[in-house]
Amino acid sequence: MKAAFDSVNHNLLINKLICEYKLEPWYVKIINEGLNGRVFNIVGVDNKFYDLPCGIPQGSALGPLLFSIFINSINEAITSDFILYADDLVIYTSGNNCPKIIDRLQIEAQNVFKWCQDNNFFN
């Protein structure tokens, strides 16, 4: 997935922090303030500033943890064996029937696609 850290929906992440992880409201407020109101500009092109409505700051101390928290629920969408490390996901299976293996992996790819849709995980 390209630009995975940049695709994290702030509202969904904050909701997960509150509802699933039961973080204290004051801590969620600090995280929310760090995520919202971020802007960028293109040096040498114009003097405009553009909003960053989604994404986690890369290089920040909390960035990898917040990303892991956001993507952690993907395990509910995948029924095959998989390895997940940060924004890298490998789904694997085995068997003697190649067409069945391909069908299984296609189903898993569809499950991941649906999870991405449900979590607004597209640019």
KEDRENKE-942146 format. One record per atom (N, C-alpha, C): x, y, z; atom name; residue in one letter; residue number from 1. Coordinates in pm, 1 decimal. Layout:
ATOM         u         v         w  zalum  mivo  vexba
ATOM         X         Y         Z     CA     A    NUM
...
% end
This chain:
ATOM         u         v         w  zalum  mivo  vexba
ATOM      84.4    -117.0       0.0      N     M      1
ATOM       0.0       0.0       0.0     CA     M      1
ATOM      89.0     123.2       0.0      C     M      1
ATOM      66.8     211.7     -92.3      N     K      2
ATOM     147.0     332.7     -99.6     CA     K      2
ATOM      97.5     434.2       2.0      C     K      2
ATOM     190.8     503.3      62.6      N     A      3
ATOM     160.4     613.8     153.6     CA     A      3
ATOM      64.2     572.0     265.0      C     A      3
ATOM      89.6     457.2     324.1      N     A      4
ATOM      -0.5     403.8     426.4     CA     A      4
ATOM     -12.1     498.0     546.2      C     A      4
ATOM      99.9     552.9     593.4      N     F      5
ATOM      95.0     644.0     707.8     CA     F      5
ATOM      13.9     768.7     673.6      C     F      5
ATOM      16.9     809.8     547.8      N     D      6
ATOM     -55.1     929.5     504.6     CA     D      6
ATOM    -204.3     904.6     485.1      C     D      6
ATOM    -246.7     778.3     492.2      N     S      7
ATOM    -386.0     743.6     464.9     CA     S      7
ATOM    -470.7     725.7     589.8      C     S      7
ATOM    -412.9     738.9     706.7      N     V      8
ATOM    -487.1     714.6     831.0     CA     V      8
ATOM    -589.4     825.8     853.6      C     V      8
ATOM    -714.7     785.9     869.6      N     N      9
ATOM    -823.8     878.7     895.2     CA     N      9
ATOM    -819.5     920.1    1042.6      C     N      9
ATOM    -806.5    1050.2    1068.1      N     H     10
ATOM    -794.0    1099.9    1205.6     CA     H     10
ATOM    -914.4    1064.5    1291.8      C     H     10
ATOM   -1033.7    1084.7    1238.2      N     N     11
ATOM   -1154.0    1059.1    1318.5     CA     N     11
ATOM   -1166.3     912.4    1357.5      C     N     11
ATOM   -1136.2     823.7    1263.2      N     L     12
ATOM   -1142.5     681.0    1296.0     CA     L     12
ATOM   -1036.3     642.3    1397.6      C     L     12
ATOM    -916.3     699.0    1384.8      N     L     13
ATOM    -810.6     670.6    1481.5     CA     L     13
ATOM    -850.3     718.8    1620.5      C     L     13
ATOM    -900.5     839.2    1631.1      N     I     14
ATOM    -942.8     892.7    1761.4     CA     I     14
ATOM   -1053.2     806.9    1819.6      C     I     14
ATOM   -1147.4     763.3    1736.2      N     N     15
ATOM   -1255.1     676.5    1783.0     CA     N     15
ATOM   -1199.5     544.7    1837.2      C     N     15
ATOM   -1101.0     487.5    1769.8      N     K     16
ATOM   -1039.8     362.8    1817.5     CA     K     16
ATOM    -968.6     384.8    1950.7      C     K     16
ATOM    -900.6     498.0    1963.9      N     L     17
ATOM    -830.4     526.6    2089.3     CA     L     17
ATOM    -927.1     536.5    2206.2      C     L     17
ATOM   -1042.8     595.2    2180.3      N     I     18
ATOM   -1142.6     613.7    2286.2     CA     I     18
ATOM   -1219.5     484.4    2313.3      C     I     18
ATOM   -1276.2     425.5    2209.6      N     C     19
ATOM   -1367.9     312.4    2226.5     CA     C     19
ATOM   -1298.2     177.6    2245.7      C     C     19
ATOM   -1195.1     151.8    2168.7      N     E     20
ATOM   -1130.0      20.8    2175.6     CA     E     20
ATOM   -1017.2      15.9    2277.8      C     E     20
ATOM    -941.8     124.2    2288.0      N     Y     21
ATOM    -824.5     123.8    2375.0     CA     Y     21
ATOM    -847.6     195.3    2507.3      C     Y     21
ATOM    -963.4     261.0    2520.5      N     K     22
ATOM   -1004.4     324.1    2646.6     CA     K     22
ATOM    -899.3     420.2    2701.9      C     K     22
ATOM    -836.2     498.1    2614.1      N     L     23
ATOM    -739.0     596.4    2660.6     CA     L     23
ATOM    -809.9     708.2    2734.7      C     L     23
ATOM    -740.2     766.4    2828.0      N     E     24
ATOM    -794.5     879.8    2903.9     CA     E     24
ATOM    -824.8     995.7    2808.8      C     E     24
ATOM    -936.2    1065.5    2831.4      N     P     25
ATOM    -975.2    1175.5    2741.6     CA     P     25
ATOM    -867.3    1283.0    2725.7      C     P     25
ATOM    -796.0    1316.7    2831.5      N     W     26
ATOM    -693.8    1421.4    2821.0     CA     W     26
ATOM    -581.5    1378.3    2727.1      C     W     26
ATOM    -549.9    1248.2    2726.9      N     Y     27
ATOM    -443.9    1198.7    2639.5     CA     Y     27
ATOM    -490.5    1196.8    2494.0      C     Y     27
ATOM    -614.9    1156.8    2472.8      N     V     28
ATOM    -671.8    1156.1    2337.1     CA     V     28
ATOM    -677.4    1298.4    2282.6      C     V     28
ATOM    -707.7    1393.8    2369.6      N     K     29
ATOM    -713.3    1533.8    2326.8     CA     K     29
ATOM    -576.2    1581.3    2279.5      C     K     29
ATOM    -471.1    1543.5    2350.0      N     I     30
ATOM    -335.3    1582.2    2309.7     CA     I     30
ATOM    -300.7    1521.3    2173.6      C     I     30
ATOM    -333.1    1393.2    2156.2      N     I     31
ATOM    -306.4    1326.6    2028.4     CA     I     31
ATOM    -385.7    1391.4    1916.5      C     I     31
ATOM    -512.1    1420.4    1942.3      N     N     32
ATOM    -598.3    1483.9    1843.3     CA     N     32
ATOM    -543.4    1620.2    1802.0      C     N     32
ATOM    -497.0    1697.0    1898.1      N     E     33
ATOM    -440.8    1828.7    1866.3     CA     E     33
ATOM    -313.8    1815.5    1782.5      C     E     33
ATOM    -237.6    1708.7    1805.3      N     G     34
ATOM    -116.9    1686.4    1726.5     CA     G     34
ATOM    -144.9    1641.5    1584.3      C     G     34
ATOM    -259.9    1580.1    1562.6      N     L     35
ATOM    -295.3    1531.2    1429.3     CA     L     35
ATOM    -367.7    1635.7    1346.0      C     L     35
ATOM    -455.9    1710.6    1407.3      N     N     36
ATOM    -539.8    1806.0    1333.3     CA     N     36
ATOM    -471.6    1942.1    1321.9      C     N     36
ATOM    -505.8    2012.3    1218.6      N     G     37
ATOM    -452.7    2145.8    1197.1     CA     G     37
ATOM    -315.7    2146.7    1131.7      C     G     37
ATOM    -270.2    2032.8    1083.4      N     R     38
ATOM    -140.7    2025.8    1015.5     CA     R     38
ATOM    -155.7    2075.3     872.0      C     R     38
ATOM     -54.7    2145.6     824.0      N     V     39
ATOM     -55.7    2199.5     687.7     CA     V     39
ATOM      79.7    2173.6     622.0      C     V     39
ATOM      83.1    2191.1     489.7      N     F     40
ATOM     208.2    2181.9     416.1     CA     F     40
ATOM     205.0    2283.0     302.7      C     F     40
ATOM     323.1    2314.8     252.5      N     N     41
ATOM     329.9    2396.3     132.2     CA     N     41
ATOM     436.7    2339.2      40.8      C     N     41
ATOM     429.7    2378.3     -85.7      N     I     42
ATOM     525.0    2330.4    -185.2     CA     I     42
ATOM     625.7    2442.1    -207.7      C     I     42
ATOM     747.2    2419.4    -159.4      N     V     43
ATOM     851.2    2521.2    -165.5     CA     V     43
ATOM     886.1    2550.5    -311.1      C     V     43
ATOM     889.6    2677.8    -343.7      N     G     44
ATOM     927.5    2719.5    -477.7     CA     G     44
ATOM     814.3    2720.8    -577.8      C     G     44
ATOM     695.8    2674.0    -538.3      N     V     45
ATOM     583.1    2671.1    -631.7     CA     V     45
ATOM     486.6    2783.9    -600.5      C     V     45
ATOM     445.0    2794.5    -477.7      N     D     46
ATOM     353.9    2900.6    -438.0     CA     D     46
ATOM     369.0    2924.3    -287.6      C     D     46
ATOM     301.8    3022.3    -239.6      N     N     47
ATOM     305.7    3053.5     -96.9     CA     N     47
ATOM     181.1    3004.1     -24.9      C     N     47
ATOM     108.3    2912.7     -86.7      N     K     48
ATOM     -13.9    2860.2     -27.2     CA     K     48
ATOM      18.1    2750.1      73.4      C     K     48
ATOM     -69.3    2737.4     170.7      N     F     49
ATOM     -61.9    2626.6     264.9     CA     F     49
ATOM    -184.6    2538.6     243.6      C     F     49
ATOM    -162.4    2408.7     245.4      N     Y     50
ATOM    -268.1    2312.2     220.3     CA     Y     50
ATOM    -290.2    2227.8     345.5      C     Y     50
ATOM    -417.2    2199.4     374.3      N     D     51
ATOM    -451.1    2118.3     491.1     CA     D     51
ATOM    -410.4    1973.4     470.3      C     D     51
ATOM    -377.2    1906.4     579.0      N     L     52
ATOM    -352.0    1761.6     580.3     CA     L     52
ATOM    -464.2    1697.8     661.8      C     L     52
ATOM    -575.3    1662.2     596.2      N     P     53
ATOM    -691.6    1611.8     669.3     CA     P     53
ATOM    -675.8    1469.0     721.3      C     P     53
ATOM    -572.2    1399.3     678.3      N     C     54
ATOM    -550.3    1263.0     726.5     CA     C     54
ATOM    -400.7    1237.0     731.6      C     C     54
ATOM    -365.0    1127.4     792.4      N     G     55
ATOM    -225.0    1088.6     798.7     CA     G     55
ATOM    -164.4    1108.2     936.1      C     G     55
ATOM     -57.6    1033.3     958.0      N     I     56
ATOM      17.3    1039.7    1083.3     CA     I     56
ATOM     154.6    1095.2    1050.0      C     I     56
ATOM     203.1    1190.2    1131.0      N     P     57
ATOM     335.7    1246.7    1103.3     CA     P     57
ATOM     443.5    1138.8    1106.9      C     P     57
ATOM     515.8    1125.7     999.1      N     Q     58
ATOM     624.8    1028.8     994.0     CA     Q     58
ATOM     746.1    1088.1    1063.3      C     Q     58
ATOM     816.8    1003.8    1133.4      N     G     59
ATOM     932.2    1050.2    1207.8     CA     G     59
ATOM     898.8    1094.9    1348.0      C     G     59
ATOM     770.2    1097.1    1381.0      N     S     60
ATOM     731.3    1134.4    1516.2     CA     S     60
ATOM     747.8    1014.1    1608.7      C     S     60
ATOM     758.9    1040.4    1736.3      N     A     61
ATOM     776.6     932.6    1833.9     CA     A     61
ATOM     653.7     843.2    1841.5      C     A     61
ATOM     535.6     901.2    1829.7      N     L     62
ATOM     411.2     824.0    1841.5     CA     L     62
ATOM     361.6     769.1    1707.7      C     L     62
ATOM     417.2     813.5    1596.9      N     G     63
ATOM     368.8     774.0    1465.4     CA     G     63
ATOM     354.0     624.4    1445.5      C     G     63
ATOM     459.7     546.0    1466.8      N     P     64
ATOM     446.8     400.9    1446.1     CA     P     64
ATOM     343.5     335.7    1538.8      C     P     64
ATOM     336.7     382.2    1662.4      N     L     65
ATOM     238.1     325.9    1755.9     CA     L     65
ATOM      96.2     359.6    1711.3      C     L     65
ATOM      71.5     484.1    1673.0      N     L     66
ATOM     -62.0     523.1    1628.0     CA     L     66
ATOM    -101.3     447.7    1502.0      C     L     66
ATOM      -6.4     428.4    1411.7      N     F     67
ATOM     -36.3     352.2    1291.1     CA     F     67
ATOM     -71.0     207.6    1326.5      C     F     67
ATOM       5.1     147.4    1416.3      N     S     68
ATOM     -22.1       9.1    1457.8     CA     S     68
ATOM    -158.6      -2.8    1522.8      C     S     68
ATOM    -194.4      94.0    1603.6      N     I     69
ATOM    -326.3      94.2    1667.1     CA     I     69
ATOM    -434.9     102.0    1559.8      C     I     69
ATOM    -414.4     189.2    1461.6      N     F     70
ATOM    -514.7     205.6    1356.2     CA     F     70
ATOM    -533.4      77.8    1275.5      C     F     70
ATOM    -424.5      13.7    1238.0      N     I     71
ATOM    -432.0    -100.0    1146.4     CA     I     71
ATOM    -452.9    -233.2    1219.3      C     I     71
ATOM    -444.8    -232.9    1350.1      N     N     72
ATOM    -451.8    -356.8    1427.8     CA     N     72
ATOM    -578.6    -437.8    1401.6      C     N     72
ATOM    -687.5    -374.0    1370.5      N     S     73
ATOM    -814.0    -446.1    1349.7     CA     S     73
ATOM    -819.7    -519.4    1216.3      C     S     73
ATOM    -718.2    -505.8    1134.0      N     I     74
ATOM    -719.3    -576.6    1005.2     CA     I     74
ATOM    -719.2    -727.6    1027.0      C     I     74
ATOM    -671.7    -771.5    1142.8      N     N     75
ATOM    -670.7    -915.9    1169.8     CA     N     75
ATOM    -812.0    -974.5    1171.3      C     N     75
ATOM    -912.3    -892.9    1195.6      N     E     76
ATOM   -1050.2    -940.6    1194.6     CA     E     76
ATOM   -1099.4    -969.1    1052.4      C     E     76
ATOM   -1032.9    -911.9     954.0      N     A     77
ATOM   -1073.9    -929.1     814.3     CA     A     77
ATOM   -1004.6   -1046.2     746.9      C     A     77
ATOM    -895.9   -1094.3     805.1      N     I     78
ATOM    -814.0   -1197.0     741.0     CA     I     78
ATOM    -829.8   -1328.6     815.6      C     I     78
ATOM    -860.8   -1434.5     740.4      N     T     79
ATOM    -877.4   -1565.5     804.8     CA     T     79
ATOM    -758.1   -1657.8     781.0      C     T     79
ATOM    -672.9   -1625.9     684.8      N     S     80
ATOM    -552.2   -1704.9     658.5     CA     S     80
ATOM    -440.1   -1658.2     750.5      C     S     80
ATOM    -329.1   -1730.3     746.3      N     D     81
ATOM    -211.4   -1687.0     820.2     CA     D     81
ATOM    -156.3   -1560.8     755.7      C     D     81
ATOM    -102.0   -1471.5     837.2      N     F     82
ATOM     -44.0   -1348.8     782.8     CA     F     82
ATOM      62.6   -1296.1     877.4      C     F     82
ATOM     145.9   -1210.2     821.6      N     I     83
ATOM     246.6   -1138.5     898.3     CA     I     83
ATOM     222.8    -990.3     873.1      C     I     83
ATOM     213.7    -914.6     981.0      N     L     84
ATOM     191.0    -770.9     971.7     CA     L     84
ATOM     301.2    -700.4    1049.2      C     L     84
ATOM     374.6    -615.9     980.9      N     Y     85
ATOM     477.5    -535.0    1045.1     CA     Y     85
ATOM     466.3    -394.1     989.2      C     Y     85
ATOM     425.4    -302.0    1075.2      N     A     86
ATOM     402.3    -162.9    1034.6     CA     A     86
ATOM     308.1    -161.0     914.6      C     A     86
ATOM     353.3    -113.4     798.5      N     D     87
ATOM     264.5    -106.0     682.5     CA     D     87
ATOM     290.7    -217.5     581.7      C     D     87
ATOM     360.7    -321.4     623.4      N     D     88
ATOM     384.7    -437.4     536.8     CA     D     88
ATOM     296.7    -553.3     581.5      C     D     88
ATOM     222.7    -610.1     487.9      N     L     89
ATOM     131.7    -720.9     516.0     CA     L     89
ATOM     159.2    -832.9     417.0      C     L     89
ATOM     180.8    -952.9     469.5      N     V     90
ATOM     198.9   -1071.5     386.3     CA     V     90
ATOM      95.3   -1173.6     430.0      C     V     90
ATOM      12.8   -1217.6     336.3      N     I     91
ATOM     -86.7   -1321.6     362.5     CA     I     91
ATOM     -38.8   -1447.0     292.1      C     I     91
ATOM     -41.8   -1558.6     364.0      N     Y     92
ATOM       7.7   -1681.6     303.4     CA     Y     92
ATOM     -79.5   -1800.1     342.1      C     Y     92
ATOM     -74.9   -1900.8     257.1      N     T     93
ATOM    -147.0   -2024.7     279.8     CA     T     93
ATOM     -72.2   -2135.4     206.4      C     T     93
ATOM    -113.3   -2257.8     227.5      N     S     94
ATOM     -47.1   -2369.0     159.7     CA     S     94
ATOM    -151.2   -2473.8     122.3      C     S     94
ATOM    -110.8   -2565.7      39.7      N     G     95
ATOM    -199.2   -2673.0      -1.4     CA     G     95
ATOM    -144.2   -2742.9    -124.5      C     G     95
ATOM    -219.3   -2842.1    -170.6      N     N     96
ATOM    -177.9   -2920.5    -287.1     CA     N     96
ATOM    -250.0   -2879.9    -414.6      C     N     96
ATOM    -353.2   -2796.6    -401.3      N     N     97
ATOM    -435.8   -2759.9    -515.1     CA     N     97
ATOM    -414.2   -2611.6    -545.1      C     N     97
ATOM    -336.8   -2584.2    -649.0      N     C     98
ATOM    -301.2   -2446.2    -681.9     CA     C     98
ATOM    -423.7   -2356.8    -707.6      C     C     98
ATOM    -523.0   -2400.1    -783.5      N     P     99
ATOM    -641.3   -2314.3    -803.1     CA     P     99
ATOM    -711.5   -2279.8    -670.8      C     P     99
ATOM    -719.1   -2374.9    -577.6      N     K    100
ATOM    -782.0   -2346.0    -447.4     CA     K    100
ATOM    -699.3   -2245.5    -367.4      C     K    100
ATOM    -568.2   -2256.6    -376.1      N     I    101
ATOM    -481.1   -2161.3    -306.3     CA     I    101
ATOM    -501.5   -2021.6    -363.7      C     I    101
ATOM    -507.2   -2013.1    -495.6      N     I    102
ATOM    -528.1   -1883.8    -561.0     CA     I    102
ATOM    -663.2   -1825.9    -521.6      C     I    102
ATOM    -768.3   -1907.5    -522.1      N     D    103
ATOM    -901.4   -1861.6    -481.1     CA     D    103
ATOM    -898.9   -1809.0    -337.4      C     D    103
ATOM    -832.0   -1881.5    -248.4      N     R    104
ATOM    -823.9   -1842.7    -106.8     CA     R    104
ATOM    -755.2   -1707.6     -91.9      C     R    104
ATOM    -644.2   -1689.5    -163.8      N     L    105
ATOM    -570.2   -1563.7    -154.8     CA     L    105
ATOM    -647.7   -1447.7    -217.9      C     L    105
ATOM    -725.9   -1477.5    -323.4      N     Q    106
ATOM    -810.1   -1372.7    -382.4     CA     Q    106
ATOM    -919.3   -1328.7    -285.1      C     Q    106
ATOM    -975.5   -1423.7    -213.7      N     I    107
ATOM   -1075.8   -1389.9    -111.5     CA     I    107
ATOM   -1013.8   -1302.2      -4.1      C     I    107
ATOM    -893.1   -1338.7      38.8      N     E    108
ATOM    -825.1   -1258.9     140.9     CA     E    108
ATOM    -794.7   -1118.3      89.8      C     E    108
ATOM    -754.4   -1107.7     -36.1      N     A    109
ATOM    -729.0    -975.2     -94.0     CA     A    109
ATOM    -856.8    -892.2     -95.9      C     A    109
ATOM    -970.4    -955.6    -126.7      N     Q    110
ATOM   -1098.8    -885.6    -123.6     CA     Q    110
ATOM   -1134.5    -843.5      18.8      C     Q    110
ATOM   -1103.8    -928.5     117.0      N     N    111
ATOM   -1129.6    -894.5     256.3     CA     N    111
ATOM   -1046.6    -773.5     299.9      C     N    111
ATOM    -920.2    -771.0     259.2      N     V    112
ATOM    -833.7    -657.5     291.8     CA     V    112
ATOM    -884.8    -531.6     223.1      C     V    112
ATOM    -927.7    -543.8      97.7      N     F    113
ATOM    -982.3    -429.6      25.2     CA     F    113
ATOM   -1105.7    -374.4      96.9      C     F    113
ATOM   -1193.3    -463.2     141.2      N     K    114
ATOM   -1313.2    -418.2     213.5     CA     K    114
ATOM   -1275.4    -350.3     343.8      C     K    114
ATOM   -1176.3    -405.3     416.4      N     W    115
ATOM   -1130.3    -341.7     540.5     CA     W    115
ATOM   -1079.6    -200.8     510.2      C     W    115
ATOM   -1004.7    -187.3     401.8      N     C    116
ATOM    -953.7     -55.9     363.2     CA     C    116
ATOM   -1068.3      41.0     332.7      C     C    116
ATOM   -1169.5      -6.7     263.4      N     Q    117
ATOM   -1286.4      77.5     235.8     CA     Q    117
ATOM   -1355.4     117.9     365.4      C     Q    117
ATOM   -1379.3      20.6     453.7      N     D    118
ATOM   -1448.6      47.8     579.9     CA     D    118
ATOM   -1372.8     145.0     669.1      C     D    118
ATOM   -1241.7     148.2     654.9      N     N    119
ATOM   -1158.4     234.3     738.4     CA     N    119
ATOM   -1105.3     357.3     664.0      C     N    119
ATOM   -1167.9     388.1     550.4      N     N    120
ATOM   -1129.6     505.7     470.0     CA     N    120
ATOM    -979.1     509.2     446.7      C     N    120
ATOM    -923.3     395.0     412.5      N     F    121
ATOM    -779.1     380.7     403.0     CA     F    121
ATOM    -730.1     394.5     259.2      C     F    121
ATOM    -781.7     491.6     189.8      N     F    122
ATOM    -739.2     521.4      54.1     CA     F    122
ATOM    -714.3     669.1      42.7      C     F    122
ATOM    -619.7     706.7     -43.8      N     N    123
ATOM    -595.9     849.7     -68.3     CA     N    123
ATOM    -695.8     902.4    -168.9      C     N    123
% end
